[in-house]
Structures are given as C-alpha cells and as structure tokens.
C-alpha cells in the first residue's frame, strides 16, 4: 500500500507540474498579442493595432473568430505602417488564423469588416511566438498525459494489490 501511495504522490506532482506549465506556456504564447472584440456590422469595422519591430520579429500572426457564424461576409485585412494592404482574407469559418510578413517597423493593423448584419467578432494580432514557447506548451501536454496514464496505472496496481491481499 505504501508503494501505491508514493506513486500517487509522484503522478499527482506530474499532473500539477503539467497544469502549471500549461498555464505558463499559454501566458508566454499570448503575452505579446493584442486582442479585441466587438459587434461588427455594415459600415462598422473592428481595428486592432500593434507596434511591431522588424528586428525582433519577421512574421506576424493574426486570428479572427466569428461568434455567430451565419451567412456573414467577413473580411480581415492586414495593413502595414504605410496603410498598404499586405493581406486580405474572406472568412467563412468560425475561426481563422493567418500569417503576414513584417516588412518594416511600425504600427500594423488588423481591420475586420462585415458587409452583412451585425455579428460578434473576436480578433488577435501580434508577433509570431518563438518556437521554444510553442514547445513549452507541447511539453506541458506530454507531462499531463504521462501523469494521467500514471494515475490510471496506480489505480490498476492498487486494485490488483488489494485482490492479492484478500486472497
């Protein structure tokens, strides 16, 4: 019984570490992203601005989520510091994610337009997170899975040990 208690503490610790790493990894992934939401309808645009430095990042990322996806005609545009359109995407799904090149340092804009009736839209723009930040998030998931599998193994071990002690 002492072995199962020790194993339970170990896998519980793994699950705790996995949860903490998951929260910290998500914080690191989203710390430099600018988020905004609003009701966007005909004649109303949602504009999200961010200052990007070409020496710090070469690629930007943006995402658009349409809360009430119906037959809306939603368009997402990325404008560079000179208001030149770098990219324009017609969004037909509930969630869209895209990338753009950071050509010069300055204020980049995500402009979300809707030509139909008003819908709730959530938008995010910022520098693409570093690879190690993404790896930390993946690592936390692996730690959580190992902890959960360990928890199941401890349960099976405890049941088998009790059956042997009863016999």
PyMOL commands that set and color helices and strands:
alter all, ss='L'
color gray80, all
select helices_A, chain A and resi 2-30+131-166
alter helices_A, ss='H'
color red, helices_A
select strands_A, chain A and resi 34-40+45-52+59-66+74-79+85-91+95-101+106-114+119-127
alter strands_A, ss='S'
color yellow, strands_A
deselect
rebuild
show_as cartoon
